[in-house]
Amino acid sequence: MQTKVATNLTKTEILQLLLQLGLTSAGSFAIWRKPNSNTVEIVLNETANPVKVDLSIENLEPGFIVHPFADQVDKKAYFIKASKYFSFELDKPLASDELPEWAKIQLSNQQRLSPQEIRELLLNQTLSSKTQSSKLSEDRSHFIQLVKEGVKAVQQNHVEKVVPARTKTISIPSNFNLSCTLLSLMDAYPNSFINFFHLPQVGTWIGASPEILIETKGDIFTTMSLAGTQKATGDNPLKSVAWTQKEIEEQALVSRYIVSCFKKIRLREYEEHGPKTVIAGNLLHLRSDFRINMQETGFPELGSIMLGLLHPTSAVCGMPRLEAHNFLQEFEGFDRSFFSGFLGPVNIQGSTSIYVNLRTASLQDKEATLYAGAGVTEDSDPDKEWEETELKCEIIGKFIQNPSA
């Protein structure tokens, strides 16, 4: 009797197999890599109908959570329970016999699909999940007018800041290779949360978010304020960067918003570090980090509490939150869906890491819809804000249109 020799799989082959497992399961799945990590993870749930859960994250089973921007009536999020879980290291070889048993069993009944076949399988499953964006959200003149209305609202003291968004639709090329696109994003954006999730009949999204909303590990809770944007230029952009008063104030508003949330729950003991300049792909941002010991401060469920208080943050909505949200409802003109919502692994390997869904695109039929917003204060220049959104769309768009970039 011959023994089958295990072959080493390349990281592209592993990712293609994981995508095949997800897309042939008829269920929901998510694949991700955290910032500054070499570990790629997948959760898969074969339940045909996507599940929704309350946002008491400390009580959830291990899984992956996805919540839209809009504050829904049911206050619930989509949840992909980790019925099946696997992780692998990008920089370590993996033999085919090291795949988990559940994967081997599922794959034993299937031919290995080519990247082209995975593309067709993916696009066939996204036909009925087209995001309800309108032609208005693509229109430059509409966005310019939106920014002008935002500036006027700030000048009239209706809001301190507002963050209008727009969309940009691009075609998915015939040579689109999802595994190559994900690996290219991981390589290009080591400091970002690279993610892909598929919820049948709901949505299929890919992203590279630079912003943690909340993170808990053991007794430690962390969050960040991220705002201010400019293009990274030169050989050492972190050394040569200069920030305008508008950008500094925009970021300070987000930090003050986080502190105001702490005050609401009478939490006084926290560490704040920053602001400092950070790089995210081809962009620079200002960031401050906040850290709290949940045990010492007596807030064991701080993750769920802050999730409710922080979302939607002033970095994606504006300040004050209610007034800014009302402005967007009146003037923006489209449904953001999961853009500027939040997503991430919950109670996986002892930690929860939830990110704001930025630098993201929804896939449907043979098109990808890119999303981007810009923080508007009274000093905003509408043309510059449009250019900022163009740069943000490019972060994902160029990898969809050129998977091996």
Secondary structure as GFF3:
##gff-version 3
##sequence-region A 1 405
A	DSSP	beta_strand	8	9	.	.	.	ID=ss1
A	DSSP	alpha_helix	11	23	.	.	.	ID=ss2
A	DSSP	beta_strand	28	33	.	.	.	ID=ss3
A	DSSP	beta_strand	39	45	.	.	.	ID=ss4
A	DSSP	beta_strand	51	53	.	.	.	ID=ss5
A	DSSP	three_ten_helix	57	59	.	.	.	ID=ss6
A	DSSP	beta_strand	63	67	.	.	.	ID=ss7
A	DSSP	beta_strand	77	81	.	.	.	ID=ss8
A	DSSP	beta_strand	84	89	.	.	.	ID=ss9
A	DSSP	beta_strand	94	95	.	.	.	ID=ss10
A	DSSP	three_ten_helix	96	98	.	.	.	ID=ss11
A	DSSP	alpha_helix	101	108	.	.	.	ID=ss12
A	DSSP	alpha_helix	115	125	.	.	.	ID=ss13
A	DSSP	three_ten_helix	135	138	.	.	.	ID=ss14
A	DSSP	alpha_helix	140	155	.	.	.	ID=ss15
A	DSSP	beta_strand	161	162	.	.	.	ID=ss16
A	DSSP	beta_strand	165	171	.	.	.	ID=ss17
A	DSSP	alpha_helix	178	188	.	.	.	ID=ss18
A	DSSP	beta_strand	193	199	.	.	.	ID=ss19
A	DSSP	beta_strand	203	209	.	.	.	ID=ss20
A	DSSP	beta_strand	212	217	.	.	.	ID=ss21
A	DSSP	beta_strand	220	231	.	.	.	ID=ss22
A	DSSP	alpha_helix	237	240	.	.	.	ID=ss23
A	DSSP	alpha_helix	245	264	.	.	.	ID=ss24
A	DSSP	beta_strand	271	280	.	.	.	ID=ss25
A	DSSP	beta_strand	283	293	.	.	.	ID=ss26
A	DSSP	alpha_helix	294	297	.	.	.	ID=ss27
A	DSSP	alpha_helix	302	310	.	.	.	ID=ss28
A	DSSP	beta_strand	318	319	.	.	.	ID=ss29
A	DSSP	alpha_helix	321	331	.	.	.	ID=ss30
A	DSSP	beta_strand	342	346	.	.	.	ID=ss31
A	DSSP	beta_strand	351	356	.	.	.	ID=ss32
A	DSSP	beta_strand	360	364	.	.	.	ID=ss33
A	DSSP	beta_strand	367	373	.	.	.	ID=ss34
A	DSSP	alpha_helix	382	401	.	.	.	ID=ss35
###
